Amino acid sequence: MNKPAEKNVFHPRNRHQGEYDFAALTAAHPPLAAKVRPNGWGALSIDFADPEAVLLLNQALLKLFYQLEWQLAPGFLCPPVPGRADYLHYLADLLAADSAGAIPRNIDLLDIGCGANCIYPLIGNAEYHWRFTGSDISEEALKGANAIIAANPGLQRSVRLRRQKREDAIFQGIIHKNEFYHATICNPPFHASAAEAQGVSQRKARNLGLKKSAPLNFGGQHNELWCKGGETAFISQMMRESVEFARQCVWFTSLVSRKENLPVLRDQLKALSVSDIRIIEMAQGQKQSRFIAWSFMPQAARAQRLKK
């Protein structure tokens, strides 16, 4: 059997180009070595259906490329580090376009639903020295995120966490009076129900040749995976609430997993009379991804806000 063609089109600044260098990764994080073995084409790899192996790989990636100590609380969503980094690099380009081509540093971002993995603040701070406020509705998730922050000296000065106490709110109660953010980011729950999320998990299990009872590396709490109405409902609420904070943020953004959801989201933004709408396309391996961005500020005002 021939080795499948490599299709890697990460953002040019993404550190995770090409195949994993398992020699370097295991040197950086020796516990990973027990999970590395030759695959069907003779190259070193791990079993991506093994949640422990995937966790160790993420730990190794964060240690090798960002010098970060990282541990994930049991049961929470294990993020694919290269793809999460891509969102931040493309966001940096969006901000740079309003800043005479220079990527702004030492600015403030809000991560909606930072989760126990806290992955966006970790990478964003390491790459661009951005400061983050991370919000989540789960006390347990914030406890896990706080443990990661505490394990990395210096992060407590750059990353703070807030609990969303209202189940019916996203920005409200999180963005305080007189605060200002240069961008918000979000990886919204994309399923509309627990049954839908479970069905997708079972399909992934079958594709990986696993039994239904086998542990999956794509775990997650229900608020990470689904909400009533799915990602369209969640992002739509985010858009409605953003009107209230139009003068407190340069760019609001969110990942959109399903391309077919873009037209209704774009129409909603037009009805809200935003100043600018962008759809930023990304491609990570075989997976197509994107985020939607909107701003109530004209370009001149955005440039002023992004000046050093």
Phi, psi and omega in degrees: 000133179283148177292134180297147181296139179281128177233094184237109181233046174297162174305142183304331180273356180293128182288349191256045179284150174071195182281156178296134175269090186290335175296314179291322182292318180288331175294322179286327183220084186308326180302338179294332187304327182293343183256357184267132179205162178296140176268192184295346181250011176085358178270152178289140180200186173233169173275106184287356173271356181264110184299327179292321179295318180294320177299313180297323178297315178298318178299318180294317179300315182291327179285316183292313188267336185234000180055045183245139171269132188214132176222139182254129176298140183303138175090354182263163185296126178268114188277145171282107189303313182301318180292322178295322178296323182301316179306314183292323180292318177291326175296320177301321177295320179299316179292322180296327180298334177264003185231044177055032176086355181264131178291120181290140178247166175053045177247174187248128179237153176243124178256108179279119182076054184296336177070178178288338184280335176053033194289321182294313176301322181298309183287319181298322178288320180293321184278319191233005182059031176284146173265144185231144160249125179250132179243151175200153180274345186262122175297321181295320178297316180294327176298315178296318179295319179297324179296322178295315180300316181295332182281353183237099183307133180100335183293332182297339177278344187243343183229124174236153184239146177224140178268131173278112185273348182252127179287343183259015184226155178239295177274327182297131182087348179254311176278114183274162178301137178072006173275155178221137178236141179276340175195153169244149176231157181198137169248090191287157171297129189254353177264154183268348182200164177297322181297319179295316179298318179295321179298318178295318178299319180293322177295319178297320179299316179296319180297329179272000180074027182263157171283159181301329183276356184289146177292146183246147179276355180252054180288195178150151175282163186298324181287345174276334189253327184211156171208160181300124182091352177069197187294329179298315179295318182295311181292325177299319177294320177302318180296316180298315181292332183297336179302320182295334184245025186303326182268002183249010180206138178285303181233128167264135180219158174203141169297147174230110187284332184247116184300328181293347178276349185296316183303315181292325178290318178296319179296322179296320179294321178298322178293335179274359176060046176288160182280326185210142177230133176229141170247114183258112181275138177228154176223125183234100186065233180274353186264132174265136181218171182193162167225152178257140181227141178216149180220141176269353183264138172294164188302319181299320179291322177297316180299319179298318182290335184263003176295144180292000000 
